Amino acid sequence: MDDDWAYALSVRRLLETGKYQWHDWASANMPFQTYWGALWSRIAEYSFATLRLSTLFLALAGIIGIYGLAREHRMSDRSASVVALALLC
């Protein structure tokens, strides 16, 4: 919540102008997350809640992806679950 507004303004600027421009205050350059947030903002309305939901969806996809990757590398179901839960924590 400290500097989330800088990333949210990057999404708003993309929605308004159609061009990606990294906000000067943001410490990390995150074009994928900006486009992802803009996609969600086009589907729903632009708000911090919408951007938060888009981030939670990516987090869930990442946890499922790590679990699948662990199973693909022949980890047991229990071990893969522990790895996924560690990422969740």
C-alpha positions as CSV (number, residue, x, y, z in Angstrom):
1,M,0.0,0.0,0.0
2,D,3.0,2.3,0.4
3,D,3.8,2.8,-3.3
4,D,1.1,0.8,-5.0
5,W,-0.4,4.0,-6.3
6,A,2.7,4.4,-8.6
7,Y,2.0,1.1,-10.2
8,A,-1.7,1.8,-10.4
9,L,-1.0,5.1,-12.2
10,S,1.0,3.2,-14.8
11,V,-2.1,1.1,-15.5
12,R,-4.3,4.2,-15.6
13,R,-1.8,5.9,-18.0
14,L,-1.9,2.8,-20.2
15,L,-5.7,2.8,-20.3
16,E,-5.9,6.6,-21.1
17,T,-3.1,6.8,-23.7
18,G,-2.7,3.3,-24.9
19,K,1.1,3.5,-24.3
20,Y,3.1,1.9,-21.5
21,Q,5.0,4.5,-19.5
22,W,6.8,3.5,-16.4
23,H,6.0,5.9,-13.5
24,D,9.0,7.8,-12.1
25,W,8.2,6.9,-8.5
26,A,7.9,3.1,-9.2
27,S,11.1,1.2,-8.2
28,A,10.5,-1.8,-10.5
29,N,9.7,-1.8,-14.1
30,M,6.8,-4.2,-14.5
31,P,5.3,-4.1,-18.0
32,F,3.5,-7.5,-17.8
33,Q,1.7,-6.6,-14.6
34,T,0.8,-3.2,-16.0
35,Y,-0.8,-4.8,-19.1
36,W,-2.4,-7.5,-17.0
37,G,-3.9,-4.8,-14.7
38,A,-5.1,-2.9,-17.7
39,L,-6.8,-6.0,-19.1
40,W,-8.6,-6.5,-15.8
41,S,-9.5,-2.9,-15.7
42,R,-11.1,-3.0,-19.1
43,I,-13.2,-6.1,-18.1
44,A,-14.2,-4.5,-14.7
45,E,-13.7,-0.9,-13.8
46,Y,-10.3,0.6,-12.9
47,S,-9.9,0.5,-9.1
48,F,-7.4,-0.7,-6.5
49,A,-9.8,-3.6,-5.8
50,T,-9.7,-4.7,-9.4
51,L,-5.9,-4.5,-9.5
52,R,-5.7,-6.4,-6.2
53,L,-7.9,-9.2,-7.6
54,S,-5.7,-9.4,-10.7
55,T,-2.7,-9.8,-8.5
56,L,-4.4,-12.5,-6.4
57,F,-5.4,-14.3,-9.6
58,L,-1.7,-14.3,-10.7
59,A,-0.6,-15.5,-7.3
60,L,-3.1,-18.4,-7.5
61,A,-1.9,-19.3,-11.0
62,G,1.7,-19.2,-9.7
63,I,0.9,-21.6,-6.8
64,I,-0.9,-24.0,-9.1
65,G,2.0,-23.7,-11.6
66,I,4.6,-24.5,-9.0
67,Y,2.6,-27.5,-7.8
68,G,2.3,-28.8,-11.4
69,L,6.0,-28.2,-12.0
70,A,7.0,-30.1,-8.9
71,R,4.8,-33.0,-9.9
72,E,6.3,-32.9,-13.4
73,H,9.7,-33.3,-11.8
74,R,8.5,-36.5,-10.1
75,M,8.0,-35.1,-6.6
76,S,5.4,-36.9,-4.5
77,D,2.0,-35.3,-4.1
78,R,2.9,-34.5,-0.5
79,S,6.2,-32.9,-1.3
80,A,4.7,-30.9,-4.2
81,S,2.0,-29.7,-1.8
82,V,4.6,-28.6,0.7
83,V,6.4,-26.6,-2.0
84,A,3.2,-25.0,-3.1
85,L,2.2,-24.1,0.5
86,A,5.7,-22.7,1.1
87,L,5.2,-20.4,-1.9
88,L,1.8,-19.4,-0.5
89,C,3.3,-18.5,2.8
